[in-house]
Amino acid sequence: MILILLFIAACFLAYSNGANDNFKGVATLFGSGTINYKGAITWATVTTLAGSVAAIFLAGSLVKNFSGKGLVPDSLIQSPEFAISIALGAAITVFMATKIGMPISTTHSLVGALFGSGVVAVGTAFNFAKLGSTFLMPLIVSPLMAAVVSLIT
């Protein structure tokens, strides 16, 4: 039963992510008039499917990044309930933001869900330093680096 719940949570996250992100990749094509709405949806669907197929082969490293390894005890990482809480936390956040028309990052939602689930599960045993160096620092540094590069060029 728990694996069925995990599957449903993962499907809900995938649905929410698709509702939020699917059209972004082709919005310029549609907005510029290069392609009509139906063509844009077709392109978005085909490229999303290609990304899904690629993810089958690349998912191992992605799962490691969002598993909580190093943030919470390994015994918690093995728990399907922990994975369900992360997936549902991120899915509900993305779904609600999409529903009200707010832009949101699924990656940021996953990090927030991982943080929230981890802190609730282990409290002060959560490795805040690892969270900062692994997730938060790249999220802060990359826009700053982009700004510097754009100022230089």
N, C-alpha and C positions, 0 to 999 in steps of 0.2 A: 504493500500500500504506500509506503514511504517513497519508493521509487516512482510510482505513478504521480504522486504529488510533486516530486522533483521534476519530472518530465513536464507536467502542467505548468509549473513555475517557469521553467526554461522556455516553454512555448509562449507564455504570456510576455516574458521579457523580449523574445524575438519579435512578437507581434507589435509590442510597444515601440521597439527600436525601429522596426520597419515603418510604422505610422509616422514616426518622428523624422527619420533620416532618409527614407527612400527617394523622395523627390529632390533633395538638395543637390544631388550629383548632376541632375539634368535641368535644374531651374534656369540656368543661363541659356540653355538651348531654347527652352520654352519662352522665357522672358524676352529674348532677342527676336523671336519670331522665326527662328531657324527651323523649328519643328512644331507641329501642332500638339495639342494636349494628349491625344491618343498615342502619337508617336513618342512623346516624352515619357508617358507611363510605360510604354513597351520597352524603351531603352532602360528606364529605371528598373523594371522587372528583370530584364536580361542581365544587367550588370549586377544586380543584387543576387541573382541565382549564381552567377559566376563567382561572386564573393563567397557565397555559401559553400560552393564546391571547394574553393581554395581553403576555406576555414576548416574543412574536414582534415586537410593535411597539416594545417598550421595550428590547430586548436591546442595541441599539447603545450606549447609554450605560452599561449594565452591563458590557459587554465592555471598554469603555474603562477603567472603574474597576479591573477585575481583570486587565488585560493586562500590567501591569508598566511601563507608559509612565512615564518619569521615574525609575524605580527601576533599570532595567537598560538597556543600549544598545538603540537601536531595531532594530538588526540581529537581536538575540536575540528581540525581540518578534515579528518576522516568521517565526520558526522554528516549524514545527508541533511539533517535538520539545519545545520549551519549553512549549507549550500542553498537550501530552500529559502532561508531568511534573507540571504544576500540577493538571490534572484528576485524574490518578491519585493524586497525593499527598492531595488533599482527599477523593477518593472512598474510598480505603482507610481514611483516618482516620475518616470518618463511618461507614463500614460496620462497622469494628471496634468503635467505641464503641456503635453501635446494637445490634450482635450481643451485647455483654455488658451491655446495658441502661443504659449511661451517657448522660446528657444531653450534647448537643454542639451547637454552632452551626456550620452549614455555612459561614456567612460567615467565622467565625474559622478554620475549616479551610482555606478558600480563601486567606485572608491568610497563614496559616502555610505552605501549599504554595507560594505565590508567593515568600515570603521564603526558604524552603529551596531552592527551585529556582534563584532568583536568586543567592543566596550561593554555591551549588555551581557555578553557571555562570560568574560573574564575580568571585567573591571580594570583595576590598576595594573593587572598583569599584562595588559595590552602593550605592545612594543611601539610607543609613540615615535621614538627615534627612527625606527625602520620605516614607519609610515611616511615620515618627513623626507627621508633620503630616497625612498623607492618611488613614491607617488607624488607627493606634494612639491618637492624641489623641481622635478621636470615640468610640472604643470605651471610653476611660477617662472622658471628660467626660460622656457621656450618662447613665450610671447615677448619677453624682454630682449632675447637674442634677435628675434624677428624685427623688433623695433630698431635695434641698433643697426642691423644690416640694412634696413630700409632707409635709415638716415644717412648711412655711408654711401649708398648707391644712388 
